[in-house]
Amino acid sequence: MRKAIMLFIPVLLMLSGCSFSTKTVNWPAESSGETWYRPAFIYSMDEAVSVLKSLPAGASINGRGISSVDVDKFTIRISQKWQETYENTEYVPSFGGFFLGWNYVPVYSGSNQTTVTTYNKENNVAVNFRDITDISINNRVLYIASSPMAVFVCSSYAEAQKYGDAFYSMMKANGLKLGASYGFSFSSMTADQEKEIKKKGAVVSVVYGGGPADKAGLRPRDVIYEVNGVTVETPEAAAKALISGGFSKAAELKVLHWEKPGGDAYTIKWEKRLVTVKPVAR
């Protein structure tokens, strides 16, 4: 289970003692390449509608182009239409024969026959701007967190930012805005990870590039085991401790930070760190 959160302006301190080594830990990917989304430009509602209506020319969903977009103040409706062709080849036997004198000689033969069938397919996605909870960008991919989630592959990072700004502008037109953010997400530890470091917590899975957590020095694979003085052993507990601390106050995270001394691929050096961070409004 994954939670998404965000932070800013770090005070990074070393706690006394506690570094140790362990072998061959199977950690998740070091970085997802996702970028912390912060609005670069706020459009008027008419401008945002115009930008979103240009999605068919600059983005796709699930590898398929977008056929049409309809936008009003509250909702964007996206339609995809395409054709899928299927070929089915079957061996079709045929029977015949001839008379040889008074005797009938049967002849068996056959051939492969291919049938081509074309189906018209359609997919429709509707996103209510008031249901959007977060926006993030991974290179050219724009994620609109809502129900359902909308994932667009854009022609460039600049296009992903532009469409993200249009979605955010429509949120603002509905009187909403993105919440304060810490700039990272975390997930559950595996049983192997708990065994290796002999401590439960939440694994930092993504640190959004350029965001507050990134500037604070938090890194993917760090293990959070205490939030604002509260010991946490699960992502749910970490999220609850962050929320209960209030987003107007700095959050103190105690983490186990990993490093690979000398580029050794098999040895991980662990250090206890205290990271003091403050959420940033967007």
N, C-alpha and C positions, 0 to 999 in steps of 0.2 A: 504494500500500500504506500502510495507516495503523497507527500504534502509539499506545497510550494510556499515559500516565505522569502522575506528580503531585509537587508541591513545597511548601515553606513558608518562613516568616520570611525576608524578603529583605534583602540588602544590595545596593543598586543603585548602581553607579558609572559614571561617564563615562570612557571611554578618550580619550586625546589624539587630536586631529585628526579626520579621516575623517567628513565629511558631504558628501553630493552629491545632485544632483537627477536625476530621470529622468522620462520622459513616458509617459503612457497604459499603465500596467502592468495586466494583467488578473489581479487577485488573487482568491482565493476570498472568500466572504462574511465580513464582519468578525467576526461572532459567531453561534454556533449557538443561543445561549440555554440550552445544557445546563448543569446545575448539578452541582457536585461532590457526590457522594453521601457522606454520613457518617451512620452510624446515629443516629437520634433516640431510639429505644426498643427495648429487647431484650425479646422475648416469651419466655414458657416455650414448650416444644414444643407443648403442647396449645393454647395461645393462638394460636401462629403457624399451626397447622393450621386453626383456626377462622377466622382472618383470610383465609387463602388460599382456603378453601372459599367465601368470600363474593365471590370474583372475578366470578362471573356477574352479580352485581347492580351491580358498580362498574367494570367494565373490558371492553374488547373487543380482538380481535386481527384485524388487517387489515380493519377496518371491520365485522366481524361479531361478534355477541354470543357469549358463552361459554355452552354448554349445561350442562356439568357439570364438576366438578373432584373428583379423587380424590387424596388426599395420604397418604403414609405417611412414616416417618422419613427415607427416602432419596430419594424421588421424588415429583414432582407430575405428574399426568396430566390434561391438559386436553382436553375434547372440544367440538367445534363441529358442530352439525347445522343444516342449512338446506335450503330448496328453491329451485331455479332453474327458471323457466318460460321456454320458448322458443316463439315463434310462427313458423310457416313458411307463407307465402302463395304459392300456385301458381295459374297460370291453367290451368283444366281445359277443354279443348275438348269440344264435343258436336256430333253430326252427326244430321241428319234430312232430311226432304224431303216432297214431295207430288206427286201426279199432276195435271197440267193437260192434260186430254184424254188423249191417248195418250203424252204426254211427262212424264217424271219430272223434277221440279225439286228439286235438292239444296239444303239449307239448312245453313249452318255457323254455329255460335255457340259460346259458352263463358262461363265465369264464374270469378271469383277465389275460391278456397277456402282457408281458413286452418285449419291444424292446430296445436293447442296441446299441447305435451308438457311434463310436469313431471318433473324429476329430483330425487331425494333426494341431497344432498351431505353429506359428513362430512370433518372434518379433526381429526387428533389430534396433540397436542404433548406430549412427555414430557421433563422436565428433571430430571436428577439433581443434587441440591443439592451433591454433591461435585465436580461439573464446572463450577460457576459460578466465573468468573475476575474478574468486575467487575460493578458495578451503577452505572447513571447515570440521571439524570432530565432530560428536556427539557420543561419546562412540565408538561403532563399526561401525557407519554409516559414510561413506565418501561422501561428497557433492562436485560435480564438477559443478560449475556454468558456464553454457554455453548455447547454443541453439542447441538442447534441453539439459536441465539439466540432468546429470547422477547421480543417487543415488545408492550407493553400500552398502550392508550390509556385513561387513567383519567378519572373524572368531574372530578377536580381535582388540583392539585399535592399537596394534603394526602393524598389517596387514594394517589397515586403513592408518596409517602414512606412511607405506612403499609404498602403491599404490599411495597415495597423492604425495610423493616424486618423483615417477616415472612419474606421469602426469606433475609435475612441471619441471622435467628434460627435458621432451619433449618440454615444452614451451620454455625453455632456448635454446634448440637445434634449435628452430625456431626464435631465436633472441628476445624472449619476456620474461617478468617477471611479477610477481604480483606487483600491485601498493602499494604505502605506505598505511598503514592501521591504523585505530583508535581502532579497536577491539570491536566494538559494532554495533548493528542495532537498528533501531527505527521504530515506526509505528504511525498511526493516533490515536488520542484520540476518545473515544466514547462520545456521547452527555451526558451520565450520568457522565463520568469523568470530562468533562468541567463544568458541573453543580456543582459537588462536590467541586472542588478546585477554581472555578470562574476564570479560566485562561486557555487560549488556548496554545497549544504547541505540542511537539512530545514526545510520550512515549517511553522510552528505553525498548525495548522488549527482547533483548538478550545482555548479556555481556559475551564475550568469555573468558573462564577460562584461566588464565595465560597470557592473552594479555594485551596491554597497557591500555585499559579502566579499566580492572579489577584492575591493579596496581594503577591506578589513583583514585580509590575509587568510580567510577561510578557504579550504581547498577540497575538491572532491576526494572521497575516501576517508576524510576526517571522521572520527566517531564522537558524536555528542553524547555525553553521559550526565551532564548537569545543566539546567537552565534556571537562571535567577535563584540559585541556591537550592533548587529542587532536583533530586536525583531522578533521572528519566531512563527508562529501559526499553521504550517503544516509541515509534514515530507519533502515535496518538498522544502519549504523555508529553513528548517534546512540544507538540503543537499546542496542547492545553496550557502548558507552562508559559509559552510565549504569549498566547492570547491573554492569559490572566494577568500578565505583567503590564499590559496596556501598551499600545503602540506609540504613545507619546513619550515613553521612557526607554532608556537604553536597556538592552538585554545583555546579561552576562552569561556567556557560554563556556563551559569547561569541556575541552575536547582532547582526544588523543590524536595528535598530528603525526602522520607517517612521512618518512623520508627514506630514500635508498642511498646509503653512504657509498660514495665512489662509483655510482652507477651499477652497483651490484644488483643483479636481477633477482637474487634469491634471498637477500637479507633486507629486512625492513626495520629501521630504527624508529621507535615510538617516543614521542615527547608529550608530556602534559602541558597544555596551554590554556590560558584564560583569555578569551576574546571578548572585549566589551564593545558592543555595537549599538547603533541607533537606527531605527527604521526611517525610511525617507518617503515622504508623500510624493505622489505622481500627479 
